[in-house]
Amino acid sequence: MHKVSIITPTFNHQRFIKKTIQSVLSQTHSNLEMIIIDDCSSDNTRQIIEKYAHNDSRIKPIFHKKNWGIKRLKDIYNEALEKTEGEFVAILEGDDFWPKNKLSTQLSDFKDNNTVVSYGDFIMTDIFGYGIRIYKYNNKDKNLLNNNPSPSILKLFAGSDFFIMPVTLVIRKETLIQIGGFKNDTHYPFIDIPTILSLSTCGKFKYNENILGYYRKHKNSSWFNFAEKTISFGRIEAFLCINNFIKKNKIKINLSSIKKKQSSYLEFKEKTKNLSLFYHKVAFSSRMLFKIPLYILFLFNLFLYKSKRNNSEFTK
């Protein structure tokens, strides 16, 4: 049975970390280890982690004496990567969680030795963990989604509002080591896009058309605090990261035509930033009454999603 190493960075997640850890311990695939890096939390996050680690040896904590912060996310992830023992690496941040059959579902994607990354659909939740939106990619070109041929998925990253949420990722560790571990960019401090860009040159991806993670939205999220300060909710920074990678690696993509699409999209994001901020504030709200329309719309979309797959395993 293949071993999976789960990397979980966390900071002041006392409200969420129990759900995160429990979603790992309840996986149908049990050969795993969970390396939790607590970045010097000032709340009770450490105490919660220590309790779980005492009861289950698969929980392997790392406690920072000083806060490394968002600018050293790459170092945090690579510190954990050095401790991993598994053949595969998964990412689960300290405020997110998984469906119970996530790992068993995705490990089957690696029967093809040329597959280096598995990812899939996800559900965005509010602060309480209740679903408010489903993100799916089945309306896009399947060959591009599967990075076949490599690195064709870059056309999706460069040309439109496309991203792969880290909570859905499972990566072949051998390939991750091959590219030098997790990456970041001078324009973009997070590890998801820079790392995936590098992995895209190494082999095929597998888009697994199932719900593979729950991404929690709340006002203290590092992504939101970064995006709120930018002009277009972080999209300019992401596009700079992507375009520079394509240029540096001399990948044959017509950037001039893609930049026109990017400019149009960025203009749209700039115009709708206030609307996006309002949507996020509603999602962040602790008053559930405000979110009833979001819940209703989500349940309707979840019904449509499940009816197409007829698979009850992916309900919350």
C-alpha positions as CSV (number, residue, x, y, z in Angstrom):
1,M,0.0,0.0,0.0
2,H,1.5,3.3,-1.0
3,K,2.3,5.8,1.7
4,V,1.1,9.4,1.5
5,S,2.8,12.3,3.3
6,I,0.4,15.2,4.1
7,I,1.9,18.6,4.6
8,T,-0.2,20.9,6.8
9,P,1.0,24.5,7.5
10,T,-1.0,26.2,10.2
11,F,-1.1,29.5,12.1
12,N,-3.7,30.4,14.7
13,H,-6.2,27.8,13.4
14,Q,-7.5,26.6,16.8
15,R,-11.1,26.9,15.5
16,F,-10.4,24.7,12.5
17,I,-7.4,22.4,13.1
18,K,-9.5,19.6,14.8
19,K,-11.6,19.2,11.7
20,T,-8.5,19.3,9.5
21,I,-6.8,16.5,11.4
22,Q,-9.9,14.4,11.8
23,S,-10.5,14.5,8.1
24,V,-7.1,12.9,7.7
25,L,-7.5,10.3,10.4
26,S,-10.8,9.2,8.9
27,Q,-9.4,8.6,5.4
28,T,-10.2,5.2,3.9
29,H,-6.5,5.0,2.9
30,S,-4.7,4.6,6.2
31,N,-1.0,4.4,5.2
32,L,-0.2,8.0,5.8
33,E,1.7,10.5,7.8
34,M,0.6,14.1,8.6
35,I,3.4,16.6,9.1
36,I,1.9,19.7,10.7
37,I,4.1,22.9,10.8
38,D,2.8,25.3,13.4
39,D,4.2,28.7,12.6
40,C,4.4,29.9,16.2
41,S,0.7,30.2,16.8
42,S,-0.4,32.5,19.6
43,D,-3.7,30.7,20.3
44,N,-4.3,27.0,21.3
45,T,-3.4,25.5,18.0
46,R,-0.2,23.9,19.4
47,Q,-2.0,22.3,22.3
48,I,-4.6,20.7,20.0
49,I,-1.9,19.4,17.7
50,E,0.1,17.9,20.6
51,K,-3.0,16.1,21.9
52,Y,-3.6,14.4,18.5
53,A,0.1,13.6,18.1
54,H,0.2,12.0,21.5
55,N,-2.7,9.6,20.5
56,D,-1.6,8.9,16.9
57,S,2.0,8.5,15.8
58,R,1.1,9.3,12.2
59,I,0.7,13.0,13.3
60,K,4.2,14.5,13.2
61,P,4.3,18.1,14.4
62,I,7.0,20.8,13.8
63,F,6.7,23.8,16.1
64,H,8.4,27.1,15.1
65,K,9.8,29.2,17.8
66,K,9.4,32.3,15.7
67,N,6.8,33.2,13.1
68,W,8.2,32.7,9.5
69,G,5.1,34.3,7.9
70,I,3.7,34.3,4.4
71,K,7.0,35.5,2.8
72,R,8.7,32.2,3.8
73,L,5.9,29.8,2.8
74,K,8.2,28.0,0.4
75,D,10.7,27.4,3.3
76,I,7.9,26.1,5.5
77,Y,6.7,23.6,2.9
78,N,10.2,22.5,2.1
79,E,11.0,22.1,5.7
80,A,8.1,19.6,5.9
81,L,9.1,18.0,2.6
82,E,12.5,17.0,4.0
83,K,10.7,15.1,6.8
84,T,8.4,13.1,4.5
85,E,8.6,9.4,4.1
86,G,5.8,8.7,1.6
87,E,5.9,8.1,-2.1
88,F,3.2,10.8,-2.6
89,V,2.7,14.2,-1.1
90,A,-0.6,15.9,-0.4
91,I,-1.3,19.4,0.8
92,L,-3.9,20.2,3.5
93,E,-3.7,23.7,5.1
94,G,-4.8,24.0,8.7
95,D,-8.2,25.5,8.0
96,D,-9.3,23.1,5.2
97,F,-10.5,19.5,5.2
98,W,-11.1,16.4,3.0
99,P,-13.8,13.9,2.1
100,K,-13.0,10.5,3.6
101,N,-12.1,8.8,0.4
102,K,-10.0,11.5,-1.1
103,L,-6.7,9.7,-1.0
104,S,-7.9,6.3,-2.0
105,T,-9.7,8.0,-5.0
106,Q,-6.6,9.8,-6.2
107,L,-3.9,7.2,-5.6
108,S,-5.5,5.1,-8.4
109,D,-4.6,8.0,-10.8
110,F,-0.9,7.1,-10.4
111,K,-1.2,3.7,-12.0
112,D,0.2,5.4,-15.1
113,N,3.9,6.0,-14.2
114,N,3.9,9.1,-16.4
115,T,1.3,10.8,-14.1
116,V,3.0,13.3,-11.7
117,V,0.0,15.2,-10.3
118,S,-3.6,14.4,-9.5
119,Y,-6.2,17.1,-8.7
120,G,-9.9,17.7,-9.0
121,D,-13.0,19.6,-8.1
122,F,-13.5,21.2,-4.7
123,I,-16.1,22.9,-2.5
124,M,-15.6,26.4,-1.0
125,T,-17.1,26.6,2.5
126,D,-17.8,29.4,4.9
127,I,-16.3,29.8,8.3
128,F,-18.6,27.0,9.7
129,G,-17.6,24.5,7.0
130,Y,-20.9,24.7,5.2
131,G,-20.6,24.6,1.4
132,I,-21.3,27.9,-0.5
133,R,-19.8,27.1,-3.9
134,I,-18.6,24.2,-6.1
135,Y,-15.6,24.6,-8.4
136,K,-15.4,22.2,-11.2
137,Y,-13.3,22.1,-14.5
138,N,-15.2,19.7,-16.7
139,N,-16.2,22.4,-19.1
140,K,-12.5,22.8,-20.2
141,D,-10.5,20.8,-22.7
142,K,-9.7,17.4,-21.2
143,N,-6.3,17.1,-22.8
144,L,-5.2,20.5,-21.4
145,L,-6.6,19.5,-18.0
146,N,-4.5,16.4,-18.1
147,N,-1.4,18.2,-19.3
148,N,-1.3,16.0,-22.3
149,P,1.1,16.7,-23.9
150,S,3.3,18.3,-21.2
151,P,3.2,21.3,-20.5
152,S,0.0,22.1,-22.3
153,I,-1.9,22.9,-19.1
154,L,0.0,26.2,-19.1
155,K,-2.4,27.4,-21.8
156,L,-5.2,27.2,-19.2
157,F,-3.2,28.9,-16.5
158,A,-2.0,31.7,-18.8
159,G,-5.2,32.3,-20.8
160,S,-8.1,32.5,-18.3
161,D,-9.2,32.3,-14.7
162,F,-7.9,28.8,-14.1
163,F,-6.2,27.5,-11.0
164,I,-5.7,24.3,-9.1
165,M,-6.6,24.5,-5.4
166,P,-3.9,23.0,-3.2
167,V,-6.4,21.1,-1.1
168,T,-7.1,18.8,-4.0
169,L,-3.4,18.1,-4.9
170,V,-1.6,14.8,-4.7
171,I,1.9,14.9,-6.1
172,R,4.4,12.2,-6.9
173,K,7.2,12.9,-4.4
174,E,10.0,11.8,-6.8
175,T,9.0,14.5,-9.2
176,L,8.6,17.1,-6.5
177,I,12.2,16.4,-5.5
178,Q,13.3,16.5,-9.1
179,I,12.2,20.1,-9.5
180,G,13.9,21.1,-6.3
181,G,10.9,21.1,-4.0
182,F,8.2,23.7,-3.5
183,K,8.5,27.0,-5.4
184,N,7.5,30.6,-5.0
185,D,7.8,33.8,-7.1
186,T,8.9,37.3,-6.4
187,H,5.5,38.6,-7.4
188,Y,3.5,35.8,-5.8
189,P,4.4,34.5,-2.3
190,F,2.2,31.3,-2.4
191,I,3.6,27.9,-3.5
192,D,0.6,26.6,-5.5
193,I,1.0,28.2,-8.9
194,P,4.9,28.3,-9.1
195,T,5.1,24.7,-8.0
196,I,2.5,23.4,-10.4
197,L,4.1,25.4,-13.3
198,S,7.3,23.6,-12.7
199,L,5.6,20.2,-12.3
200,S,3.8,20.7,-15.6
201,T,7.1,20.3,-17.5
202,C,7.7,16.9,-15.9
203,G,4.8,14.7,-17.0
204,K,1.1,14.2,-17.2
205,F,-1.5,15.4,-14.8
206,K,-4.8,13.6,-14.0
207,Y,-7.9,15.7,-13.6
208,N,-10.1,13.5,-11.3
209,E,-13.7,14.6,-11.7
210,N,-14.7,14.3,-8.1
211,I,-14.9,16.5,-5.0
212,L,-11.4,16.1,-3.5
213,G,-11.3,18.9,-0.9
214,Y,-13.1,21.6,1.1
215,Y,-11.5,25.0,1.0
216,R,-12.6,27.2,3.9
217,K,-13.1,30.9,3.5
218,H,-12.6,33.2,6.5
219,K,-11.4,36.7,7.2
220,N,-8.0,35.6,8.6
221,S,-7.0,33.5,5.6
222,S,-3.5,34.4,4.3
223,W,-4.8,34.4,0.7
224,F,-7.6,36.9,1.3
225,N,-5.3,39.3,3.3
226,F,-2.9,39.2,0.4
227,A,-5.5,39.6,-2.4
228,E,-7.5,42.4,-0.6
229,K,-4.4,44.6,-0.8
230,T,-4.0,44.1,-4.6
231,I,-5.7,45.9,-7.5
232,S,-7.3,42.8,-9.1
233,F,-7.6,40.3,-6.2
234,G,-4.1,38.9,-6.8
235,R,-4.6,38.1,-10.5
236,I,-2.0,40.6,-11.8
237,E,0.6,39.0,-9.5
238,A,-0.4,35.5,-10.6
239,F,-0.3,36.4,-14.3
240,L,3.2,37.9,-13.8
241,C,4.3,34.7,-12.2
242,I,2.9,32.6,-15.1
243,N,4.2,34.8,-17.9
244,N,7.7,35.0,-16.5
245,F,7.8,31.2,-16.1
246,I,6.8,30.7,-19.8
247,K,9.4,33.2,-21.0
248,K,12.2,31.9,-18.8
249,N,11.6,28.3,-19.9
250,K,11.0,29.2,-23.5
251,I,7.7,27.4,-23.7
252,K,6.0,27.7,-27.1
253,I,2.9,29.6,-26.2
254,N,1.8,32.8,-28.0
255,L,1.9,35.2,-25.1
256,S,0.9,38.2,-27.1
257,S,-2.6,36.8,-27.8
258,I,-2.9,35.4,-24.3
259,K,-2.0,38.8,-22.8
260,K,-5.0,40.3,-24.5
261,K,-7.2,37.8,-22.7
262,Q,-5.4,38.5,-19.5
263,S,-5.9,42.3,-19.9
264,S,-9.6,41.8,-20.5
265,Y,-10.0,39.6,-17.5
266,L,-7.9,41.9,-15.3
267,E,-10.1,44.8,-16.3
268,F,-13.1,42.8,-15.3
269,K,-11.6,41.8,-11.9
270,E,-10.7,45.5,-11.2
271,K,-14.2,46.6,-11.9
272,T,-15.8,43.9,-9.8
273,K,-13.4,44.0,-6.9
274,N,-15.9,45.7,-4.6
275,L,-18.5,43.1,-5.5
276,S,-15.9,40.4,-4.7
277,L,-15.2,42.0,-1.4
278,F,-18.9,42.1,-0.6
279,Y,-19.3,38.4,-1.5
280,H,-16.4,37.5,0.7
281,K,-17.7,39.5,3.7
282,V,-21.0,37.7,3.3
283,A,-19.1,34.4,3.3
284,F,-17.1,35.4,6.3
285,S,-20.1,36.5,8.3
286,S,-20.9,34.6,11.5
287,R,-24.6,35.3,10.9
288,M,-25.9,32.4,9.0
289,L,-29.2,34.2,8.1
290,F,-27.2,36.4,5.7
291,K,-26.0,33.4,3.8
292,I,-29.3,31.6,3.2
293,P,-29.3,32.5,-0.5
294,L,-25.7,31.1,-0.8
295,Y,-26.7,27.9,0.9
296,I,-29.7,27.4,-1.2
297,L,-27.8,28.0,-4.5
298,F,-25.1,25.7,-3.3
299,L,-27.4,22.8,-2.4
300,F,-29.1,23.1,-5.8
301,N,-25.7,23.0,-7.6
302,L,-24.6,20.1,-5.4
303,F,-27.7,18.2,-6.4
304,L,-26.9,18.7,-10.0
305,Y,-23.3,17.7,-9.4
306,K,-24.2,14.5,-7.6
307,S,-27.0,13.6,-10.0
308,K,-24.4,13.5,-12.9
309,R,-22.1,11.2,-10.9
310,N,-24.7,9.3,-8.8
311,N,-22.1,9.0,-6.1
312,S,-23.1,9.7,-2.5
313,E,-19.5,9.3,-1.2
314,F,-18.8,13.0,-1.9
315,T,-21.4,14.5,0.4
316,K,-20.2,16.5,3.4
